[in-house]
Amino acid sequence: MLQTPAILFCDVDGLVPARGKIAPGFDDFSAALEHAAIPIVWVTTRTRLQIDEPRRKLGHNHPFIAEGGCGVYLPESYFHLRPAKTVRLGRFTCLPIAEQQPAAADALEGLSAETGVEVVALRSLSPRELAQNSGLPAQQAELTRHPDFDELFFFAGAAENDVKRFVAESGMRGWQLRQRGVLWSLAVGANLKQCVRDLSKLYTRALRSQPKIVGISREDDSELLATCDRGFVLVDSADASAVEVESGRHRRPARFREIPIGSGDEWERILEGLSGKS
């Protein structure tokens, strides 16, 4: 593995969406990173199967973190030394952070029974219902039936207080309940910070050096950026051109740099930042 100034962890859900076009310039940016020997680790809430096609399309051959911090997936023979605790999932060696299925499915079923709050797991739906509720084309929707860790569901007519009670009970058990649009997910042991830390240690051991850990996210208070040494916060151009909050209340930490999306030179600015030119 070549020496590198940084390992880049990138939240790709808004850049490489499940449906729609890839963010302009992101493919060229990825190619430029390869040329500069800077690994880009994709971070997504999607599953291993859902992210497979976009990875092939963009030629992404580095590790990725899937299902919102449930596991780290390593391509075959990516690191010479294998971590102590791994499982084989598809073509990948996986560092499992959360408990594998059916742990989340069983937890969801049990919590629903205990609280009396009715939920519907996506995997239980017919193909037509699955596409309608996920908002995805039929082929992509089918891939949501096969998560390695996470369990996607929605509440069946539950009142707001029932949802709050369900969320509270989940938190008391130490489970991770995350809202994703109209859907929710439950995981047992998901931890994005641990994913980043564990993978960063593998890079440090392989490189025999300490590269900077850099993140890219749409939100400056994201769990991903909180784990990184430095970060780039992607914002809409209109927001970036607006005047900062007059009282100065809105001040990002110095290690986070705001990058307007749609400015035409956003990816070049990130590359310069990674190489230490600015």
C-alpha positions as CSV (number, residue, x, y, z in Angstrom):
1,M,0.0,0.0,0.0
2,L,1.4,3.4,-1.0
3,Q,2.0,6.1,1.5
4,T,-0.7,8.7,1.7
5,P,-1.3,12.0,3.5
6,A,-4.9,11.2,4.4
7,I,-7.6,8.6,4.6
8,L,-10.9,10.2,3.4
9,F,-14.2,9.0,4.9
10,C,-17.0,10.2,2.7
11,D,-20.8,10.2,3.4
12,V,-22.0,9.2,-0.1
13,D,-25.7,8.9,0.4
14,G,-26.3,12.4,-0.9
15,L,-23.5,12.2,-3.5
16,V,-24.3,8.8,-4.9
17,P,-28.1,8.5,-4.3
18,A,-30.0,5.3,-4.5
19,R,-32.0,6.9,-7.3
20,G,-31.1,9.8,-9.4
21,K,-27.8,11.2,-10.7
22,I,-24.4,11.1,-9.1
23,A,-23.3,14.5,-7.9
24,P,-21.5,16.4,-10.8
25,G,-17.8,16.0,-10.7
26,F,-17.7,13.2,-8.0
27,D,-16.5,10.6,-10.5
28,D,-13.6,12.8,-11.6
29,F,-12.9,13.6,-7.9
30,S,-12.7,9.9,-7.1
31,A,-10.3,9.3,-10.0
32,A,-8.1,12.2,-8.8
33,L,-8.0,10.6,-5.4
34,E,-6.7,7.4,-6.9
35,H,-4.1,9.3,-8.8
36,A,-3.0,11.0,-5.5
37,A,-3.0,7.6,-3.7
38,I,-5.6,8.9,-1.2
39,P,-8.1,6.1,-0.2
40,I,-11.7,7.1,-0.1
41,V,-13.9,5.1,2.3
42,W,-17.6,5.3,1.4
43,V,-19.9,5.7,4.4
44,T,-23.6,4.8,3.8
45,T,-26.8,3.8,5.5
46,R,-27.4,1.4,2.7
47,T,-26.6,-2.3,2.7
48,R,-23.7,-4.2,1.1
49,L,-26.0,-5.3,-1.7
50,Q,-27.5,-1.9,-2.3
51,I,-24.1,-0.2,-2.6
52,D,-22.6,-2.9,-4.8
53,E,-23.8,-1.4,-8.2
54,P,-22.6,2.2,-7.6
55,R,-19.3,0.9,-6.3
56,R,-18.8,-1.0,-9.6
57,K,-20.0,1.9,-11.6
58,L,-17.4,4.3,-10.1
59,G,-14.7,1.7,-9.7
60,H,-14.6,2.0,-6.0
61,N,-12.1,-0.6,-4.7
62,H,-11.5,0.6,-1.1
63,P,-13.2,-0.4,2.1
64,F,-16.7,0.9,2.9
65,I,-18.8,1.3,6.0
66,A,-22.5,0.2,5.5
67,E,-25.8,0.2,7.3
68,G,-25.1,3.4,9.3
69,G,-22.0,2.1,11.2
70,C,-22.9,-1.6,11.6
71,G,-19.9,-3.0,9.8
72,V,-16.7,-2.3,7.9
73,Y,-16.3,-4.1,4.6
74,L,-12.8,-4.9,3.3
75,P,-12.2,-6.0,-0.4
76,E,-10.3,-9.2,-0.9
77,S,-6.6,-9.0,0.1
78,Y,-6.9,-5.2,0.7
79,F,-4.8,-5.4,3.9
80,H,-1.9,-7.9,4.2
81,L,-2.7,-8.5,7.9
82,R,-6.3,-9.6,8.7
83,P,-8.0,-8.2,11.8
84,A,-8.7,-10.6,14.7
85,K,-12.5,-10.5,14.5
86,T,-13.9,-10.8,11.1
87,V,-16.8,-12.6,9.2
88,R,-17.1,-13.4,5.5
89,L,-20.1,-11.6,3.9
90,G,-20.4,-12.0,0.2
91,R,-17.1,-11.0,-1.5
92,F,-15.9,-9.1,1.6
93,T,-14.1,-9.6,4.8
94,C,-16.3,-7.7,7.4
95,L,-15.4,-6.2,10.7
96,P,-18.8,-6.6,12.5
97,I,-19.5,-3.8,14.8
98,A,-23.2,-4.5,15.3
99,E,-24.7,-7.9,15.9
100,Q,-25.6,-9.7,12.8
101,Q,-29.1,-10.6,11.7
102,P,-31.4,-11.9,13.0
103,A,-30.5,-10.0,16.1
104,A,-32.1,-6.7,14.9
105,A,-35.2,-8.5,13.5
106,D,-35.7,-10.4,16.8
107,A,-35.1,-7.2,18.8
108,L,-37.7,-5.3,16.7
109,E,-40.3,-8.1,17.1
110,G,-39.7,-8.3,20.8
111,L,-39.9,-4.6,21.4
112,S,-43.1,-4.3,19.4
113,A,-44.7,-7.0,21.5
114,E,-43.5,-5.5,24.8
115,T,-44.6,-2.0,24.1
116,G,-47.8,-2.8,22.1
117,V,-46.6,-0.5,19.3
118,E,-47.3,-2.1,16.0
119,V,-44.5,-2.0,13.4
120,V,-44.1,-3.5,9.9
121,A,-40.7,-4.8,8.8
122,L,-39.9,-4.0,5.2
123,R,-38.8,-7.6,4.5
124,S,-42.3,-8.8,5.2
125,L,-43.9,-6.8,2.4
126,S,-44.8,-8.0,-1.1
127,P,-42.6,-6.8,-3.9
128,R,-45.2,-4.1,-4.9
129,E,-45.6,-2.9,-1.3
130,L,-41.9,-2.9,-0.8
131,A,-41.3,-0.6,-3.8
132,Q,-44.1,1.7,-2.7
133,N,-42.9,2.0,0.9
134,S,-39.2,2.3,0.2
135,G,-39.6,4.7,-2.7
136,L,-37.1,2.7,-4.8
137,P,-37.4,0.9,-8.1
138,A,-38.5,-2.7,-7.7
139,Q,-35.0,-4.2,-8.3
140,Q,-33.3,-1.9,-5.8
141,A,-36.2,-2.3,-3.3
142,E,-35.7,-6.0,-3.3
143,L,-32.1,-5.6,-2.0
144,T,-33.5,-4.0,1.2
145,R,-34.8,-7.5,2.2
146,H,-31.2,-8.8,2.8
147,P,-29.4,-6.5,5.3
148,D,-26.4,-8.0,7.2
149,F,-27.2,-6.1,10.4
150,D,-29.9,-3.5,10.3
151,E,-33.7,-3.9,10.3
152,L,-35.8,-1.5,8.3
153,F,-39.4,-0.9,9.3
154,F,-42.2,1.6,9.7
155,F,-44.8,2.3,12.3
156,A,-48.3,1.1,11.5
157,G,-50.5,4.0,12.5
158,A,-48.8,4.6,15.8
159,A,-49.5,7.9,17.7
160,E,-46.7,10.3,18.3
161,N,-46.5,9.4,22.0
162,D,-46.3,5.7,21.1
163,V,-43.4,6.4,18.8
164,K,-41.6,8.4,21.5
165,R,-42.2,5.5,24.0
166,F,-40.9,3.0,21.5
167,V,-37.8,5.1,20.9
168,A,-37.2,5.5,24.6
169,E,-37.5,1.8,25.3
170,S,-35.0,1.0,22.5
171,G,-32.5,3.5,23.9
172,M,-32.8,1.9,27.4
173,R,-31.7,-1.4,25.9
174,G,-28.7,0.3,24.1
175,W,-30.1,-0.3,20.7
176,Q,-29.7,2.1,17.8
177,L,-33.0,3.4,16.4
178,R,-32.6,5.8,13.5
179,Q,-35.2,7.6,11.4
180,R,-34.6,7.6,7.7
181,G,-37.3,9.6,6.0
182,V,-40.6,7.8,6.5
183,L,-38.8,4.7,7.5
184,W,-36.9,3.7,10.6
185,S,-34.1,1.2,11.3
186,L,-33.1,-0.7,14.3
187,A,-29.6,-2.1,14.9
188,V,-28.0,-3.8,17.9
189,G,-24.6,-2.4,18.5
190,A,-24.1,0.0,15.6
191,N,-21.3,2.5,16.1
192,L,-20.0,4.7,13.3
193,K,-17.2,6.1,15.4
194,Q,-15.9,2.7,16.2
195,C,-16.0,1.8,12.5
196,V,-13.9,4.8,11.7
197,R,-11.5,4.1,14.5
198,D,-11.0,0.4,13.8
199,L,-10.5,1.0,10.1
200,S,-8.1,3.9,10.7
201,K,-6.0,1.5,12.9
202,L,-5.8,-0.9,10.1
203,Y,-4.5,1.8,7.7
204,T,-2.0,3.0,10.3
205,R,-0.7,-0.6,10.8
206,A,-0.5,-1.2,7.0
207,L,1.1,2.1,6.2
208,R,3.4,2.2,9.3
209,S,2.5,5.9,9.6
210,Q,-0.3,8.0,10.9
211,P,-2.2,9.6,8.0
212,K,-4.8,12.3,8.7
213,I,-8.4,11.1,9.1
214,V,-10.6,13.4,7.1
215,G,-14.3,13.4,6.6
216,I,-16.8,14.7,4.1
217,S,-20.4,15.2,5.1
218,R,-23.5,17.4,4.5
219,E,-23.8,18.2,8.2
220,D,-21.0,19.7,10.4
221,D,-22.4,18.1,13.5
222,S,-22.5,14.6,12.0
223,E,-21.3,11.6,13.8
224,L,-18.8,10.9,11.0
225,L,-17.1,14.3,11.3
226,A,-16.9,14.1,15.0
227,T,-14.5,11.2,14.7
228,C,-12.2,12.8,12.1
229,D,-9.1,15.0,12.5
230,R,-10.5,17.4,9.9
231,G,-13.6,17.7,7.8
232,F,-15.3,19.3,4.8
233,V,-18.9,20.3,5.2
234,L,-20.8,20.3,1.9
235,V,-23.4,23.1,1.8
236,D,-25.7,24.4,-0.9
237,S,-24.2,27.4,-2.8
238,A,-27.2,29.5,-1.8
239,D,-26.6,28.8,1.9
240,A,-22.9,29.5,1.6
241,S,-23.5,32.9,0.0
242,A,-25.8,33.9,2.7
243,V,-24.4,36.1,5.5
244,E,-23.4,34.2,8.6
245,V,-25.7,34.5,11.6
246,E,-25.4,38.1,12.6
247,S,-24.7,37.5,16.3
248,G,-21.9,35.1,15.3
249,R,-23.6,32.2,17.0
250,H,-23.1,29.9,14.1
251,R,-19.3,29.2,14.1
252,R,-17.9,25.9,12.9
253,P,-14.9,24.4,14.5
254,A,-11.7,25.5,12.8
255,R,-11.0,21.9,11.7
256,F,-14.2,21.9,9.5
257,R,-14.1,23.7,6.2
258,E,-17.2,24.7,4.4
259,I,-17.4,23.8,0.7
260,P,-20.3,25.1,-1.4
261,I,-21.7,22.4,-3.7
262,G,-22.5,23.6,-7.2
263,S,-19.8,26.3,-7.2
264,G,-17.9,24.5,-10.0
265,D,-14.6,24.1,-8.1
266,E,-15.7,22.3,-5.0
267,W,-13.8,19.1,-5.6
268,E,-10.7,20.9,-6.6
269,R,-10.8,22.8,-3.3
270,I,-11.2,19.6,-1.4
271,L,-8.2,18.0,-3.2
272,E,-6.1,21.1,-2.4
273,G,-7.1,20.8,1.2
274,L,-6.2,17.2,1.3
275,S,-2.8,17.8,-0.2
276,G,-2.1,20.7,2.2
277,K,-2.0,23.3,-0.5
278,S,-4.6,25.5,1.2
